[in-house]
Amino acid sequence: MTQHSHPKPAPHRHAAADACCTAGTQAGACASPPRQTLPPDGADQVRYRIDQMDCPTEERLIRNRLEPMAGVVRLDFNLLERELTVHHRLTDLQPIAAALEELDMAPSLLAADAPAAAARPALSARLKGSLAVSGLAAIGAEALAWSSGQESSWPVVALAAVSILSAGLPTLKKGWIALKNLTLNIYFLMSLAVAGAMIIGKWPEAAMVVFLFAIAEAIEALSLARARHAIKSLTALAPETAEVRMADGWQQQAVADVAVGCRIRVRTGARVPLDARVESGCAALDQAPITGESLPLDKQAGDALYAGSIVIDGVLEATVTAAAGASTLARIAAAVQSAQSQRAPTQRLVDRFAHYYTPAVVALAVAMAMLGPLLFAGTWGDWLYQALVMLVIACPCALVVSTPVTVVSALAAAARHGILIKGGTYLEGGRLLKAVALDKTGTLTSGKAVLTDAASLGGMPLDQALLIAASLDEHSSHPVAQALVSGWRARQPDAATVPVDEFGVLNGRGVKGRIGGRLWHLGNHRLVEELGTCSPPLEAQLAALENVGKTAIVLCAAGVPVAVFAVADTIRPESLAAVMALKALHVEPVMLSGDNPATARAIADRLGIQDARGNLMPEDKHAAVAELGKRHGAVGMVGDGVNDAPALARADIGFAMGAAGTATALETADVAIMDDDPRKIADFIGLSRRTGALLKQNIALALGIKLVFLVLALSGHATLWMAVFADMGASLLVVFNGLRLLRHFPQKTPGSK
């Protein structure tokens, strides 16, 4: 019989990477994809929990201090978990810890396999009280100064001092640390602005600057905590205990203590605690937390269970197949956490801009303070005040913060939708795709043949012909043969096959055997030709089936055709919608297949794909992707098997289908689609385009606000508190804008049908 394609295991992906590893103000030790972040050869590593590391400002400070240190090879940051991994060649770790202590980062040593620490509250009760006192005192100082016209009177100074001491000490302390380490960050610039305002007698403004900055920092912390929670919620889906069968019955046990091979039980309404394989029972499961599938799936003996899935109805007993730290859910969370630390192209661009922008504006402020009174009218105090305003404007906080929050929000939203993106490079690159090559078998089709046609010839009852064909093919392991047997069983579930004598396999053609003393042949078009019984009408019938992508099978009795059957790989119900969605995005879908061109063309016609190519070997698919790249520009490749590996390597972005439970796909794909839904390719491109649009919006907002206040400062119309309000307001604006991506995909209520 004609060879039929099997679903294939996930490939080992390519290793193309951006080797940029420059230090900057944003998270991420290296811009390469996650699979490239292996520990340096010969280097040891140590992990620290950094309680005072909340944003890229602290990361930059740590980089400036540790990277020049002898023996330090590389620094990896996970801002969401406030963790630092130092790759080193040191015999004594004390210098690292001492440096972090001097930076007031409150480091604590973590074991190599220690889980992430519980998140601390973004706003403590003490901080809330300090902000309240600072705000009342700052407003009081402003009101008193306005009513009395005296900004340096003792009551005004006293109220301003209370405001500054209540909320400004952390900022001033960090500013002093930045000064000692020769780092131009927001804390240094704010401290300098506050100190300068006090020196020239602008005490109410100094207090208001401190208060507004502290408020903005608190709101920003809450915003970042939301992004942090979006990632951490992925790991919180699995329960902490599992019902395990012990020698004396079923007992609750911590999932961390449950070994591979243990028997667990999951009841209705409970979440699956660990990856497992069903041994007994039948139940409907909601796998949306893992694969993003919208409808529950029925599970029975032999099916895989994923930690975090919800049992809707039924009770299952299953054997654990992976430890808690190696479950599909754990690998998803680890992959997203790793991806968020890899700087996207826009993040690297912003870092490079900020590297030059801040010193340039600081230099302009110094020139304004020194040359303003000499070249233009005005007092030294007035020009020094405007220079302080310029220092506040010099901070690129809004630019630097906007990109990681936007990228993390997109990564989290995609993961909850069943799309695992392995870094900001691929997240941003998706919007550039102009063509997507799709492997046919296992991507657009189910990869499993089914019986589609059955017709009797010469008067033999169709049920009898099916029984004889099924009896012959029951002895064959070929996918086409098994499809015919399954089709017969679906039609006659209570019937049994009949004995076959002298069974034989006719390689590449079919099978033969005797039933009731009569010789039967069952095979493909070629077998009928060899038997010399392919009449013109039969030839036309077989050609008609083959032209629509089906594999024709003929049953012959003593060389005479008595029935014709056909099997075909079925198109996924979602494939047509997937192709239409790609076209709506003006992305050309192209089908690549190893099947014959007629079959490929038939499937493509039903899906509305214009460019369909068949009879492709792995090297042919590689060449096809290369040709598409030259014609269209950026091109993606969607596949699920080893045969697709060369094409996946050649594509700008490689998509692995059906990656749930497949460690290789999760670890090596650029983008992993957790279920087999091809519609998520268009979903990914849509998310990428919206992410790119929001990144551009954020950059435009941040630079636009900076430019407006730069002009106001140069013209003498900007005040210190206005500059702080505008700077931190811009930061909050771009953060909230980026957080909108968390709601890009509608969220399904857990457990709902």
Sequence and secondary structure as in RCSB ss.txt:
>XXXX:A:sequence
MTQHSHPKPAPHRHAAADACCTAGTQAGACASPPRQTLPPDGADQVRYRIDQMDCPTEERLIRNRLEPMAGVVRL
DFNLLERELTVHHRLTDLQPIAAALEELDMAPSLLAADAPAAAARPALSARLKGSLAVSGLAAIGAEALAWSSGQ
ESSWPVVALAAVSILSAGLPTLKKGWIALKNLTLNIYFLMSLAVAGAMIIGKWPEAAMVVFLFAIAEAIEALSLA
RARHAIKSLTALAPETAEVRMADGWQQQAVADVAVGCRIRVRTGARVPLDARVESGCAALDQAPITGESLPLDKQ
AGDALYAGSIVIDGVLEATVTAAAGASTLARIAAAVQSAQSQRAPTQRLVDRFAHYYTPAVVALAVAMAMLGPLL
FAGTWGDWLYQALVMLVIACPCALVVSTPVTVVSALAAAARHGILIKGGTYLEGGRLLKAVALDKTGTLTSGKAV
LTDAASLGGMPLDQALLIAASLDEHSSHPVAQALVSGWRARQPDAATVPVDEFGVLNGRGVKGRIGGRLWHLGNH
RLVEELGTCSPPLEAQLAALENVGKTAIVLCAAGVPVAVFAVADTIRPESLAAVMALKALHVEPVMLSGDNPATA
RAIADRLGIQDARGNLMPEDKHAAVAELGKRHGAVGMVGDGVNDAPALARADIGFAMGAAGTATALETADVAIMD
DDPRKIADFIGLSRRTGALLKQNIALALGIKLVFLVLALSGHATLWMAVFADMGASLLVVFNGLRLLRHFPQKTP
GSK
>XXXX:A:secstr
                        SSS S SS GGG    TT EEEEEEETT  SHHHHHHHHHHHTTSTTEEEE
EEETTTTEEEEEE  S  HHHHHHHHHTT  EEEE TT        SS HHHHHHHHHHHHHHHHHHHHHHHHS 
SSSHHHHHHHHHHHHHHSHHHHHHHHHHHHTT   HHHHHHHHHHHHHHTT HHHHHHHHHHHHHHHHHHHHHHH
HHHHHHHHHHTTS SEEEEEETTEEEEEEGGG  TT EEEE TT B  S EEEEEEEEEEE HHHH  SS EEE 
TT EE TT EEEEEEEEEEE S GGGSHHHHHHHHHHHHHTS  HHHHHHHHHHHHHHHHHHHHHHHHHHHHHHH
SSS HHHHHHHHHHHHHHT  HHHHHHHHHHHHHHHHHHHHTTEEE  HHHHHHGGG  EEEEEIIIIIEEEEEE
EEEEEE TT  HHHHHHHHHHHHTT   HHHHHHHHHHHHH TT      EEEEEETTTEEEEEETTEEEEEE H
HHHHHHT   HHHHHHHHHHHHTT EEEEEEETTEEEEEEEEEEEE TTHHHHHHHHHHTT EEEEE SS HHHH
HHHHHHHT SEEE S  HHHHHHHHHHHHHHHSSEEEEE SGGGHHHHHHSSEEEESS TT HHHHHH SEEESS
S THHHHHHHHHHHHHHHHHHHHHHHHHHHHHHHHHHHHTT   HHHHHHHHHHHHHHHHHHHHGGGGSS    T
T  
